[in-house]
Amino acid sequence: MIVLTRLDGKELVVNADHILTAEATPDTVLQLTNGLRLMVREPVEDVVEKVAAWRRRILAGPEAVHASEPLRPVVPFPRSVPAPAPEE
């Protein structure tokens, strides 16, 4: 999800996966997968950078809490270990 600004100054949160195109007319026009068109204040380059940053954050996984922090090792989720078979 990325935060953009409508032309009237109100913030809008958009699911970046739903953006099909970003067009630079006098204003930036986003076409979404459901056919909706949104006009935002941010230039196309900023929208592209926000989408790219969001994707990097998602692809980094849960171990990357903040982009400026180095990646930490992933701790495996504890799983139950089967009980040893009884001796005969």
C-alpha positions as CSV (number, residue, x, y, z in Angstrom):
1,M,0.0,0.0,0.0
2,I,1.3,3.4,-0.9
3,V,0.2,6.9,0.3
4,L,-0.6,9.4,-2.3
5,T,-2.3,12.8,-2.3
6,R,-5.5,13.7,-4.1
7,L,-5.7,17.0,-6.0
8,D,-7.7,18.5,-3.1
9,G,-4.9,17.7,-0.6
10,K,-6.4,14.7,1.1
11,E,-4.2,11.6,1.5
12,L,-5.2,8.4,-0.2
13,V,-3.9,4.9,0.4
14,V,-3.7,2.8,-2.8
15,N,-3.0,-0.9,-3.2
16,A,0.1,-0.8,-5.5
17,D,-0.8,-4.2,-7.0
18,H,-4.0,-2.6,-8.5
19,I,-2.2,0.1,-10.5
20,L,-2.2,-0.7,-14.2
21,T,-0.8,2.6,-15.6
22,A,0.5,6.0,-14.4
23,E,0.0,8.7,-17.0
24,A,1.7,12.1,-16.9
25,T,-0.9,14.6,-18.1
26,P,-0.9,18.0,-16.4
27,D,-1.8,15.9,-13.4
28,T,-0.8,12.3,-12.7
29,V,-3.6,9.9,-13.6
30,L,-3.6,6.3,-12.3
31,Q,-5.7,3.6,-13.9
32,L,-6.6,0.8,-11.6
33,T,-7.4,-2.8,-12.4
34,N,-11.1,-2.2,-11.6
35,G,-11.3,0.6,-14.3
36,L,-11.2,3.4,-11.7
37,R,-9.0,6.4,-12.6
38,L,-7.4,8.5,-9.9
39,M,-5.8,11.9,-10.2
40,V,-3.0,12.5,-7.7
41,R,-0.5,15.4,-7.0
42,E,2.6,13.3,-7.1
43,P,4.5,13.1,-10.4
44,V,4.7,9.7,-12.2
45,E,8.3,9.3,-11.1
46,D,7.4,9.6,-7.4
47,V,4.5,7.1,-7.8
48,V,6.9,4.6,-9.5
49,E,9.5,5.0,-6.8
50,K,6.8,4.5,-4.0
51,V,5.6,1.3,-5.7
52,A,9.2,0.1,-6.2
53,A,10.0,0.8,-2.5
54,W,6.8,-1.0,-1.4
55,R,7.7,-4.0,-3.5
56,R,11.2,-4.1,-2.1
57,R,9.8,-4.0,1.4
58,I,7.4,-6.8,0.7
59,L,10.0,-9.0,-1.0
60,A,12.5,-8.4,1.8
61,G,10.2,-10.4,4.1
62,P,9.3,-10.0,7.7
63,E,12.9,-10.1,8.9
64,A,13.5,-6.6,7.4
65,V,11.7,-4.3,9.8
66,H,13.0,-1.1,8.4
67,A,14.8,-0.4,5.1
68,S,17.7,1.3,6.8
69,E,18.4,-1.6,9.2
70,P,20.5,-4.5,8.0
71,L,18.6,-7.8,7.5
72,R,18.5,-10.0,10.5
73,P,18.7,-13.8,10.4
74,V,15.3,-15.5,10.2
75,V,14.4,-17.6,13.3
76,P,12.6,-20.7,12.2
77,F,9.1,-21.2,13.5
78,P,9.2,-23.9,16.2
79,R,7.7,-27.2,15.0
80,S,6.6,-30.1,17.0
81,V,9.1,-33.0,16.9
82,P,7.6,-36.5,16.7
83,A,8.1,-38.6,19.8
84,P,10.7,-41.3,19.4
85,A,9.4,-44.8,18.6
86,P,9.2,-47.1,21.6
87,E,12.0,-49.5,21.9
88,E,11.2,-53.2,21.5
